[in-house]
Amino acid sequence: SGVGIAPRPGEAPPDEHDPDVAVEPDRQTVAEIEEALATAVEEEQREALRPRFRDRMAKARGLLSGYFGSVLSRSNIDEATWEDLEEALIRADVGVLTTTTVLDDLRAEVARKGITEPEVLLAQLKGDLKARLTTGDHELSYSPGAPNVWLFVGVNGVGKTTTIAKVARIQEADGRSVVLAAGDTFRAAAAEQLMAWSDRVDAEVVRGAEGGDPSSVIFDAVQRAAARGTDLVLADTAGRLHTKVNLMEELRKVRRVAERPPGRVTEVLLVLDATTGQNGLTQAAQFTEAVEVTGVVLTKLDGSAKGGIVLAIQSELGIPVKLVGLGETIDDLVAFDPEEFVEALFSS
């Protein structure tokens, strides 16, 4: 309880429940309030600095705005309208299959609701795209208790190692402790790159011999995390071309080993470069077959006009996009927000 005001001699002690009596809060309460305020201010500052989809997706928006402008320039909905929408979606890399599904469903809605105005049609399309993207869990999965292992998979050159460092930064800001596992033992620079990042994110790196067994590196990292009570192991993996059968076998083994107690694999995140377009869909299908991908990290979305790949991955493979890269800096990796993403595509 609080430390009250000392009574004068002969006076009754003040009643702490009397609203007119000032009671000093104890030091612990003051410290808790100050800490809560500091945390709130820090979160507000982080939110203010967070890159916005609308600000960073100018290329994708620029591609679509011409087609949407053409649709809006007409007084009614005709076949040319549907051709504009089809070309817009395909050029944005939504893919033929998903584009066909989206537009077939949209035609049915237009007929059912008796929509005749182009602006109402675009509003309906926007709503449909949001609905498609909000299915699935876009949150990163974490289970308290045993060390959680998040495996990062993907071909070389997509920004896997950099992404791991950025995720470490996010998780540490959220109060979780992290160990990094340099599981890409086949690429000489990978472990060095992770070591260089580790100083900036204040996380230990577990590494093995160059060309060594990736599974043993990740196993050692899990053991280290368990011994120290660390929450998360973020594991890099090899990324030689996805056409190599032996790479997929290696990744299957890595996942099996990472699942051994005390470890628990709660995320397998496929890192894709947004500028690769439909090739990303092929990669996603192959990696999913090998290691059951749970989510996608889409890098370089700010530099791509092909953001539609997000829709294709979600629609055709049922894999949610969980994080997106909207720039080069360590703070430019953000949680994927379906509403904000679609609004950015449609904003003028």
Secondary structure, 3 states (H helix, E strand, C coil): CCECCCCCCCCCCCCCCCCCCCCECCHHHHHHHHHHHHHHHHHHHHHHHCCCHHHHCHHHHHHHHHHHHHHHCCCCCCHHHHHHHHHHHHHCCCCHHHHHHHHHHHHHHHHHHCCCCHHHHHHHHHHHHHHHHCCCCCCCCCCCCCCEEEEEECCCCCCHHHHHHHHHHHHHHCCCCEEEECCCCCCHHHHHHHHHHHHHHCCEEECCCCCCCHHHHHHHHHHHHHHHCCCEEEECCCCCCCCCHHHHHHHHHHHHHHCCCCCEEEEEEEEEEHHHCCHHHHHHHHHHHHHCCCEEEEECHHHCCCCCHHHHHHHHHCCCEEEEECCCCCCCEEECCHHHHHHHHHCC
